[in-house]
Each structure stands twice: as structure tokens, then as C-alpha cells.
Amino acid sequence: MTPLSHIRNFSIVAHIDHGKSTLADRLIQSTNTVSEREMKEQMLDSMDIERERGITIKAQTVRINYTARNGEDYVLNLIDTPGHVDFAYEVSRSMRAVEGSLLVVDSTQGVEAQTLANVYHAIEADHEIVPVLNKIDLPAADCDRVAEQIEDVIGIDASEAIRVSAKTGVGIEDTLEAIVHRLPAPKGTLDAPLKAMLVDSWYDSYLGVIVLVRIMDGVLKKGDRIRMMQNGSVHHVDRIGVFRPGMVEIDALGPGEIGFLTASIKQVRDTRVGDTITHEKKVCDKALPGFKPSQPVVFCGLFPVDSAEFEDLRDAIEKLALNDASFSFEMETSAALGFGFRCGFLGLLHLEVIRDRIVREYDIDLITTAPSVIYHIHMKDGTMRELHNPADMPDLTHVDHLEEPRIKATILVPDDYLGDVLKLCQDRRGIQQDLTYAGSRAMVVYDLPLNEVVFDFYDRLKSVTKGYASFDYQMIGYRQDNLVKMQILVNDEPVDALSTMVHRDRAETRGRAMVEKLKDLIPRHMFKIPIQAAIGGKVIARETLSAMRKDVTAKCYGGDATRKKKLLEKQKAGKKKMRQFGKVDIPQEAFISALKMDG
Ligand SMILES: Nc1nc2c(ncn2[C@@H]2O[C@H](COP(=O)(O)OP(=O)(O)OP(=O)(O)O)[C@@H](O)[C@H]2O)c(=O)[nH]1
């Protein structure tokens, strides 16, 4: 066990792409925590998908041994935090386990929306913060300007900001020295009863559930019987260890240390993040404050394209949920799509990650229905119901009013694009709350309906600002509005998977856009197909897809039967990617594309 005075626990906060992972890799590499040969690029982003998308999702930890310039040996524990808005809650959680943060800002870019959001989590967690200006090897680096911006916008002293190139290695040793000398040592009592914070947990197919812990007081040893204070469950600890960054077993963890335990726990759901772990017999006096579990905010239906794959899909979803307590699911049946699952996610990125993993790792073709938020339906009898799926909207005669979730969105954008951003927010029913300037960049704060943001707001924002805007949001509560359910009818049959909740004033425009899109997306059939948008029984937009006989074999002359057969088979395979609604085939991409808004 390391004495408290020689431990430093920290996290790195940054906007996406400002170099957090590269810096973490450098710190690990320069302290020989892993050999060059073992060093993979972006070591901390372990999942394939993370590496591919270049984003960090699950918090990871690494223990670094560092001999400082004063000759003393220190243990530095880095908890890596996710960078994307969807996972903001996990960021604030893992910050509670450490005492300090490195605030990494790209010196060619400056402070961005997620720099702000993440640094606020660090400030809330009472962290000592060391500003690090990264990418100083680039000609566009402007350290003085960015340091000034950190002081103006965030309000922390940046006069001693460390100038670093995580790429070339310049400033890495200064960073390590700053961790040792500028961040505080953890506090804790060695001979007190065990009090440990459950920081995170995930499922490993060999070891079962792995629990990341931060010891506050006392000592955790292999073979101990521990108690989870929230539900009182008792477990036998069969392994204790640290991440270097691979798992290395050790015998005990003392106060201030961060490591993992395994205790034959079957499911991630049996471990509540934020829970206090103590000994079965010698219980600590008071539990730690604990965290709220993160709640899914976006829901959508996942259906197999081929209904024979339903059981495979169930299997895939159950396995993914084992490792991700914030992902929820229940079985759903849709008149149009058959059996599938209604799934809840922390945000759109979370949805995309899970969907991609099902498609890629389990090889199941999926139909994803329109993402929806949770509406509150206030019934005439005074009760309130949650609506997770527009298809379940009750009969309007019993409904008094509807409420929708709203967010506070903070957007940082260069002046030149401000007009476009304001228009986009206005188009999405936003209410402007604030507009301030920091140099040539504007910071706008909008109150927006989450419903208008979940689908493609982030993509639109990126495209209207050519990628220069940064965005962050937090939920602020529910507000009543004039919301209605819009149905889409294809060949006079309602397609429940295309039902959406819309604001009454936007219904015509949205309905028109959807039927026009569907007209392009649905292939012609041998009969005329009306495509309609309707509210209640009233049609508000209509298009007609004219008939055509599509005989793919017509081009083949006479006798070549094998070629004809091949073509027909190809057509059949193409059909597998479609879904039949009544007599009409709808291609799977139509379900998502039809809902994309252009404004
Ligand atoms: N020139 C230069 N490029 C850098 C430096 N540090 C990081 N980069 C590059 O910047 C890009 C983003 O770096 P990452 O470390 O992936 O950024 P991140 O903040 O971890 O991003 P997320 O994992 O998505 O949150 C990569 O292409 C890096 O190679 C640097 O000091 N100089």
C-alpha cells in the first residue's frame, strides 16, 4: 500500500478531439507503465467501436508509477472520463473519485462547449484544476490567447498553464510534476472500518462483474467479505487489483487507492454505481452520498429485419445490457414490424453505439424506429402517465394535456455562423436565454424541447457551422405544449413505427416533408400507393406513388434461364431488407430517413 502523501488521483477533462487520449497515452508511455511494444495507439479506448469513432465511452482507469524530480516515488491514478454529451452524467460520477483534474484545451482551438461542461463537473467536485494547453507543435497554436480565454470564460487562473504537445512529448514531464506538486493528496484513515466508493462496474466474460473502487477509509483485502450498503448484499472478494492498464492482481488496497475487485457478481445491475462498499461485519458509520442512477432519455424500437432473428436479437440485447446498466429494454410488438424491443438510451450517440454493436458484433439486420423522448400525459382523471412510444398514445378524449422534456443547450460558435445557429434553434422551437461573446466567438444558451434535438440537431448544427460549433446540454424539466400524435398511412394502413409526436403548429410542415420523403424512399409497386400523414382521423398531407411494373428479367433475352434465376434471387435478397406493410414493401432506411428534418 502506498502512503497517502504519495498518491495523486486525477482525471482529464477536455472537449472532444482536444487530445485527452493522446495525452493519457503519453503519460502512460513516458513512465514506462507499458513497454513501447505493448503500447497501442489510444490505449485507453478499448472497445473497437470507440477506437473507430474516436470517442471514449466507458470510464477507464490506469495506475502510473512516477519517480518525481525530487527523487520520491508516486502512484498516480488516472480515471478516464467519457467526452460526449450523452455521458455527461458518468463524467460527473467518476470525478467524485478523484481530487484533481487536468484541463486540456487545444491551443489552436480554445475553449469549447464541452470544455466548459466538463470543467464545471470538476469544479463541482471540488477539484484542484491544472490547465494544460495542448498541440503547441502546430503552427496555429496561440497559447496566450487560449490562456486568456480560460481565465475569461471559465474563471480559473491560467498563468501557470502547462504547454504541451501530446504528440511530440514536449511538456509531458512538466505535466507529471504538476500532478505531483499542484494536485492534493487524497485523505483517509488507515485503521477505520472499510469505506469504499463503487465508481463503475462492467461485465467481463471471464471474470464476471468487475467493480472499480476508490478506497476512502480502511483496507480492502483479497478474501474479505464485503457488504454493499444500498441493498445489504454480501460478497466474497476473490480478486483485487489495479490497472496498469492491463489488470494486475495485488493483495490489498488502502486509503486513497483506486483499483478493482471481483466477487462472483453475476450482473452489472447488482452493483449500484455510487454505492458504498464496507466489510460485512465491521461496517462503516455512514454511507457516502451516492449518485442517482442515470436514466434513459431517448427511446426507440429495435426490430429484426428478418423476423426469424428475433431470438438472436434478444440474446444480443441481453448481453449488451449485462454490461450497461443505463441501457434499458422491454419486448414490444408492432403491427407493422412484428416482435422487437423498445429500448432506452442516454442519448443518440448511446443509441447509435448499441445499434452498431448489434449489427456488427451479432450480425443482425435491424430496423430502428424513430427515436422518441418521454412525454408526460396528464389524464382527465388527474393521473399522469409516461409515454415512451408514440404508438401507445391513449385516446385523446381521456387526455387533459401533454408535457415534454426541455433542455438547456449551450452552443459556442464563431461569429460568422451565429445567424445560422440562431435560425436553427428558432426553427426547433427554441427560446433564447442568453447570448454573450468571448473574443470572436459567441456563446448562446437556448431552452429547447429535447424532442427537437434527439434526432438530427447535432448533425444539422455541425453542417450549418461547418463543424465549428460545439454543443452541450442538460435536462431542465417538463413543460406543457400543444403536442399531437401524427400517424403515417401507407396504402391506407397506419404504419405504427412511423408515428411521431409533433407540435401542432409544425404538424403540416413535418407531415408534408415526411410523405414527400417516403414517396422517394418506397419503390414503385404494381398498383398506386397513397401515402398520407394524419392527426386523429384528419389527413394533413398526401402524396401518391404511381404504379409501375418492375420486371427485372425483362432485359434478359429468351433462353438464359440461369441468368434470369439469378436476377430473381437478387431481387428476393433485396426484398429481405424491406418490410411488408399490407401489400407494400418499405425499405428499412425509410424509417430513419423519413424522419430527418431539413430545417
Ligand atoms: N499536432 C498534434 N495533434 C495532436 C496532439 N494531441 C492530440 N492530437 C491529435 O488530435 C486528435 C484528437 O486526439 P485524441 O487524443 O483522440 O482526442 P480526445 O480528446 O481523446 O478525443 P475523444 O477521445 O474523442 O474525447 C488526434 O488526431 C490526435 O492525434 C498534439 O499535441 N499535437
The ligand as a Gaussian input file, in Angstrom:
#p B3LYP/6-31G(d) Opt

LIG

0 1
 N       -0.490000      18.004000     -33.750000
 C       -0.969000      17.472000     -32.628000
 N       -2.014000      16.644000     -32.697000
 C       -2.487000      16.117000     -31.538000
 C       -1.892000      16.400000     -30.278000
 N       -2.588000      15.742000     -29.331000
 C       -3.559000      15.067000     -29.963000
 N       -3.508000      15.280000     -31.301000
 C       -4.401000      14.753000     -32.322000
 O       -5.706000      15.244000     -32.101000
 C       -6.697000      14.273000     -32.401000
 C       -7.593000      14.025000     -31.206000
 O       -6.852000      13.493000     -30.138000
 P       -7.468000      12.485000     -29.088000
 O       -6.430000      12.218000     -28.077000
 O       -8.119000      11.328000     -29.766000
 O       -8.617000      13.413000     -28.508000
 P       -9.613000      13.127000     -27.322000
 O       -9.799000      14.429000     -26.633000
 O       -9.144000      11.968000     -26.528000
 O      -10.923000      12.769000     -28.080000
 P      -12.093000      11.841000     -27.541000
 O      -11.469000      10.517000     -27.176000
 O      -12.955000      11.763000     -28.740000
 O      -12.677000      12.591000     -26.388000
 C       -5.910000      13.034000     -32.822000
 O       -5.875000      13.004000     -34.217000
 C       -4.530000      13.253000     -32.237000
 O       -3.517000      12.609000     -32.981000
 C       -0.763000      17.289000     -30.272000
 O       -0.179000      17.613000     -29.239000
 N       -0.362000      17.789000     -31.463000

